[in-house]
């Protein structure tokens, strides 16, 4: 990532240029989300940068889920298949 010196900032401080900042954003533009969703996705990006993943428990079996769809629905693919077969 390139940086540019800004004469209006303290000596030794660097400012990130606008174009580089755009390249580092998530795949989905921030204007697509409402403010709560944007906060969640910003938090998730920071968590991933730190080497962690967000997870929730499956509402059927209690297993940890990390896939986006599974986290959203709180049910994993195996349990989802069982529920749709049982229904």
FENPE-V995622 format. One record per helix or strand. SS is the DSSP state (A for helix, B for strand). FROM is the first residue (numbers start at 1). TO is the last residue. If there is no record, write none. Layout:
# FENPE-V995622
SS,FROM,TO / SS,FROM,TO
This chain:
# FENPE-V995622
B,3,5 / B,14,16 / A,18,23 / A,30,32 / A,35,49 / B,56,57 / B,64,65 / A,68,73 / A,77,86
